[in-house]
Amino acid sequence: MTLKTTLKLTAAAASLAVLAGCASSSALEEVRVTAEQAQADASQALSVANQAQATATQAQRDAQAALQLSQQNREEMNRMFQTSMRK
């Protein structure tokens, strides 16, 4: 079950309990605790996603640098080959 679904279900359950007039303080406390845990889980997921994005961005920079170096090496090798063919 996704976080969004959990939050929706929690909110719906809280609304139904209040509207029905059957909500005890312990039930409301349980809903509050569930909502707080869902928020904490969402915050943690966001933090992990941000770290993953930073890692992916760095990997892309590294790949670009490696590609550039590879192209420079290829050009140098081509020049060396052409020079050796002229001799």
N, C-alpha and C positions, 0 to 999 in steps of 0.2 A: 504494500500500500504506500502510495507516495505521500510526501509531507503535505502537499496541497489537499489531498483527499482526507488525510487525517485531520487537518485543521477544519475542513468543511464539516466533517462528521462530528467533530467536537463541538463546533458552533451550533450545529443543528440539534445535537443532543441537549446542549445547554438551553437553547431556545425552547425546545419541547418541554423540558423539565420545568422551566419557569412558567410557561404558558399553561401547563396542566396544573400548576399549583402544587405539584408533588415534590418539588425540589427541596430536599433537606439541605441544611448547611454542609453536611458531609459530602453530599453529591456535588454541590457547587464547588466545594474545595477540591474534589477529585477532578472536576472539569478544569479548574484553574491550574492545578498541578500538571494535568495532561497538556494544556495549552502552553504552559511555561516550558515543559520538556520539548514540545514540538518546536518552540521558538529557539531553544538551545540547540536542538538538532539542526535546524535550518541555518543558524549562525555558524555552526561547525562545518556544515556542508559548503557554505559560502566561502569559508576560510580555505578549505581543501581545494575548492574550485579555483580560487585566486592563486593559490600556490601552484596548481597544475598549469594555469595560464602563464604564470611567470616562467615556469620551467620550459613550457613549449615555446615561448617567445625567445628565451635564451638558446634553445636548441635550433630554432630557425636562424638566429644570428650566426651561430656556430656553423651551420650548414652553408649559409651564404658566404662566410669567410673561407670555408674549405673549398667551395666551388670556385671562388675567385682565385685562390692559390693554385688550384688545379689548372685553371685556364692559363694562368701566368706560367706555370711549369710546362704546359703543353706548347705554348708559344716559344718558350726558351728552347725546348727540345727540337721544335721545328727549325728554329734558327740554327741550332747546332748541326742538325742533319743537313740543312742546305749548305752550310759552310763546309762540311766534310765532303759533300758531293762536288763542290767546286774545285777541290784540290786534286 
